[in-house]
């Protein structure tokens, strides 16, 4: 599905700290609220959204990460999902734009935000992202079959890892073609806790949670 981008949503107690961390890793700020509390970080492929947990209207907890998507055209996406047999495909307006929700045939819930051109109350950064970086979430102990079906339909299957974990959830992983030694130096120089194991870096983010960078 052209125009669909993977965009994990992290609820955090400190949006500014998480933004600074992701910028140090290699992402670029794309858009942020003028009042604070919201920012979208852009990679060459994929995005990460940061939301102040204290102002979440959905009860998002600090450190909670949800697998969400962004699309250019929700109406076209709705037609695709209807044709594929998804249930309860709905689009509604929120203060910040339109949202689509749907339920896959096996019960997995899908959320997609529409890309908005209305920047009232937001600042847009037009700095291009680093094409060496991709957002590649890691889903632990989840419904792999259900998510694979969704990801194949959206055209984003190659961006998601599946594997074991202590509990079901989404780990906010990244992949890069940048030299890992350079990334390691940049992060340690900035004071972040990083461990290298072969072709991966495990980093403790400002929320105290692990992020893995795959080389």
C-alpha positions, 0 to 999 in steps of 0.5 A, a space after each residue: 500500500 503506497 504511502 503507508 509508513 511505519 511509525 511506532 508511538 512512544 509515550 514518555 515523561 520527557 519528550 525533549 530528552 527522547 528527541 535529543 537521544 534519537 537525534 544523537 542516534 541518527 534520526 531527524 526531527 520532522 514535526 513538533 508541537 509548538 506547546 511541546 509534548 509531541 514530536 515526530 522523528 524521521 529516518 530514511 525509512 520510517 518514523 518514531 512519534 513521541 507523546 507526552 504520557 502525562 497528556 495522553 487522552 488514551 491512557 498511554 503509560 510512560 515507556 509504552 510503545 505502540 505500533 502505529 502507522 501513517 498514511 497519505 490517503 486514509 480513504 484509499 486505505 479504507 477501501 483496501 482494508 474493506 476489500 481484504 475483509 477487515 472489520 470495523 474499518 472506521 475513520 474519524 477526526 481528532 484535533 490533530 487530524 484523521 485516524 483510521 482503525 480496523 480489526 484484522 480477520 484474526 482480531 489484531 487491531 490496526 491504527 493509522 494516522 493520516 499525514 496532515 498538511 495543516 501545520 497550525 500549532 506545529 513546527 515543520 523541519 525540512 532537513 532531509 533524513 539520513 538515508 542510512 537509518 530505518 525504523 525497524 520495530 521488534 515485536 515480542 511474544 505477539 500475534 506474529 501471524 496477525 501482524 504479518 498479514 497486516 504488514 504484507 497488506 501495508 507493504 511494510 513487512 520487511 521493516 519489522 522483527 519478531 522474537 521472544 521477550 519478557 512480555 508482549 510489546 514493541 521494542 523501538 529498534 533501528 537498523 543502519 548502514 552507518 559504521 557501528 563503531 562511529 555510532 557507538 562513539 557518538 552515543 558514548 560521547 553523549 553519555 548514553 549507556 551502550 553495549 556492542 555485541 557483534 553487529 548490534 548495539 544495545 542502548 538504554 534510552 532516556 525512558 530506561 528501556 532498551 533499543 537495539 541498533 542492527 548494523 
